[in-house]
Amino acid sequence: MRKSIAIAAAAFLAGSITTGVLIAQAQPAGPGPMPPRGMGGPMAHGPGMGPGMGPADDRMGEHRAHRIEMMRAFALVHRAEDRKLTPPDAQKIAEAFLLWNGNHSWKVLNAKTEGDAIGFDLATAEGSVIAHFTMDPKTGRLARRA
């Protein structure tokens, strides 16, 4: 009788340990570290308003969800280390940016190689230059020039 109780207790203990391990591995990861807050930390939205309670937090959450959805949509596109951009490529990227942001009247002018970068101008529909930018042909990184 004592042997059967000891065997039953050992089996119960082994089953409990196995179940605990399986449950622990099946738990989803907890939330990561909180993203850095804007000026002022958690009370940046006013008295009595903590994180997640202000309209700015709602907009940030919507923006983050939109970015994640965009990453899923283009997940099949591989980003090359050296993009080998040409002046026409830089012009298309800048034009696409304008269209993406709803600007159908501005133009991209004078796209040409300037040393190690590609330079181009943003101009109004009439052709007056608003700003000059350079784009790194390897990374696609933009820089505004005076």
C-alpha positions in Angstrom: 0.0 0.0 0.0 2.8 2.4 0.9 4.5 1.7 -2.4 1.5 2.5 -4.5 1.0 5.8 -2.6 4.6 6.7 -3.1 4.4 5.9 -6.8 1.1 7.9 -7.2 2.7 10.9 -5.4 5.8 10.7 -7.6 3.7 10.5 -10.8 1.6 13.4 -9.6 4.7 15.4 -8.9 6.3 14.6 -12.3 3.0 15.5 -14.0 2.8 18.8 -12.1 6.4 19.7 -13.1 5.8 18.8 -16.7 2.5 20.8 -16.8 4.2 23.8 -15.2 7.0 23.8 -17.7 4.6 23.6 -20.7 2.4 26.4 -19.3 5.5 28.6 -18.7 6.7 28.2 -22.3 3.2 28.8 -23.7 2.8 32.2 -22.0 3.1 35.2 -24.3 6.0 37.5 -23.7 5.1 40.4 -21.5 5.1 44.0 -22.7 8.6 45.3 -23.6 10.1 48.4 -22.1 8.0 51.5 -22.4 8.9 53.7 -25.3 10.6 57.0 -24.3 8.0 59.7 -23.6 8.0 63.2 -24.8 9.0 66.2 -22.8 7.9 65.8 -19.2 7.5 62.0 -18.9 4.2 60.4 -17.9 2.6 63.7 -16.8 3.2 65.4 -20.1 -0.5 65.6 -21.0 -1.6 67.4 -17.9 -2.5 66.8 -14.3 -4.1 63.5 -13.6 -3.4 62.0 -17.0 -1.0 59.1 -17.1 0.3 57.1 -20.0 -2.3 56.0 -22.5 -4.9 58.6 -21.4 -4.2 61.5 -23.7 -5.2 62.1 -27.3 -1.5 62.2 -28.3 -1.1 58.6 -27.0 -4.1 57.5 -29.1 -2.7 59.0 -32.2 0.7 57.5 -31.5 -0.9 54.1 -31.1 -2.8 54.5 -34.4 0.4 55.6 -36.1 2.3 52.6 -34.7 -0.5 50.2 -35.9 -0.4 51.7 -39.4 3.4 51.3 -39.6 3.2 47.7 -38.5 0.5 47.1 -41.1 2.7 48.7 -43.8 5.6 46.5 -42.8 3.4 43.4 -43.2 2.2 44.6 -46.6 5.7 45.0 -47.9 7.3 42.1 -46.0 8.3 40.4 -49.2 10.5 43.3 -50.4 14.1 42.9 -49.4 16.0 46.1 -48.5 19.5 45.9 -50.1 22.5 47.3 -48.2 23.6 49.3 -51.3 20.5 50.6 -53.1 22.6 51.9 -56.1 20.2 54.9 -56.6 20.5 57.0 -59.7 19.3 60.6 -60.1 16.1 59.4 -61.8 15.5 57.0 -58.9 15.9 59.8 -56.4 13.5 62.0 -58.4 10.9 59.2 -58.4 11.3 58.6 -54.6 10.9 62.4 -53.9 7.8 62.6 -56.2 6.3 59.5 -54.5 6.9 61.2 -51.2 5.0 64.3 -52.3 2.1 62.2 -53.7 2.0 60.0 -50.6 1.5 63.1 -48.5 -1.2 64.5 -50.8 0.9 67.2 -52.6 0.0 67.1 -56.3 1.3 70.5 -57.2 5.0 70.6 -56.2 7.6 69.3 -58.6 11.0 67.7 -58.2 13.6 69.4 -60.4 17.3 69.3 -61.2 18.0 65.8 -60.0 21.8 65.2 -60.6 24.9 63.7 -59.1 26.7 66.1 -56.7 29.9 64.4 -55.6 29.0 61.3 -53.6 25.3 62.3 -53.3 22.3 63.0 -55.6 20.9 66.5 -55.4 17.4 67.7 -56.3 15.2 70.7 -55.7 11.5 70.9 -54.6 9.7 73.6 -56.5 6.2 75.0 -56.7 4.0 74.4 -59.8 5.3 77.7 -61.2 8.9 76.5 -60.9 10.2 78.6 -57.9 12.5 76.5 -55.8 11.4 75.8 -52.2 14.2 73.6 -50.9 17.3 71.7 -52.0 17.9 68.1 -50.8 20.6 65.5 -51.3 20.1 61.8 -51.1 22.8 59.2 -50.4 22.7 56.7 -53.3 23.7 53.8 -51.0 21.3 54.3 -48.1 18.6 56.6 -49.5 19.1 58.9 -46.5 18.0 62.5 -47.2 19.6 65.7 -46.1 18.3 69.2 -46.6 20.8 71.8 -47.8 20.5 75.6 -47.4 
